[in-house]
Amino acid sequence: MLDVKPPTPALQAKATPAKCWRNYYRVYRVLHLGRLGTVFPGIHGGPSVFPSQNLAESYALGFLQMLNPPGRFYMDHLAAFPEGEAAN
């Protein structure tokens, strides 16, 4: 009939969750941001890393509310990626 074999150790190993998450933003115009200096249009990683994806994304939403004036968008949040992976 069906011979059920125990899974091999390679199949049992699980990936470890990411420990550092970095926000990536799309910049629409030249901006002069304090500690980042001059940022040109394109996709850029944020300067800070966060211990979880939820924390990184909530920080990004608050940052964009402070940066973008009502009805205008200078910068947009793409996503939070694990450290070592890139958005572009």
N, C-alpha and C positions, 0 to 999 in steps of 0.2 A: 504494500500500500504506500502510504506517504511516509517516507523516512524523514523525520524532523531532526535536524542536526543543530547542536548549540551554535550560536553565532561566534564567529572568530573574534579575537580580541581587537582587531582593527575596526570592526564594525561596532563594537561596544564603546569605543572611545568617543567622547563627545567634545565638541569644540568649546574652549573656554570663552566666556563672555568677554567682550571688549572692556577694557579698564579705563580708557580715555576716549572721549568724544570731542570732536571739533566741529564748530559751525562753519558752513560755507555760505557765502553771500554773493549775489549778483549786483554789481555796481553799475548804475546807469549813467553817471556823470562824474567828472573829476571832483573829489572831495578832499578836504583837508581835515583829517581826524587826528586829534591830540597825539596819543602815543604811537599811532600807526603812521603818522606823517601824511603824505599825499598819496591817495589811492586813485588809480585810473580805472576806467570802465573795463569790465570783465568779471571773471569769477575768482574770488579770493577767499582764503581761509581766515577765520577769526584768530585773534591772538591768544585766546584762552582755551584750555581744555577742561572738560567736565567729567565727573565720575559716571554719569548715566546719560542716556539719550534724552530722557524726559527733562532733566535739569538743563541740558544744553539748549533744547528747543524752547523751553520757557524763558530762559535768559535772552535768546535771540528775539523773541516776540516783544519783550520789554525794551530791548535795545532799539528795535526798529520803531517802536512807538515814540521813543524820545528823539530819534534821528529824523524821521520823515514828518514833514509838516502835514496838516490835514489836507487831503485831496491831491498830494504830490508824492511821488516815489523816487527817492534818490538811490535806495538800496532795497533789495528784496532777499529774503531768506530762502535758500535752496533746500538744505537739509543738514542734519547732523550726521557725520560719518565717523566710524571708528578711526582712531589715530593710525596712520599708515596707509589708509585708503584715501583717494582723492576724488573730488567731484568732477574734475575735468579730465 
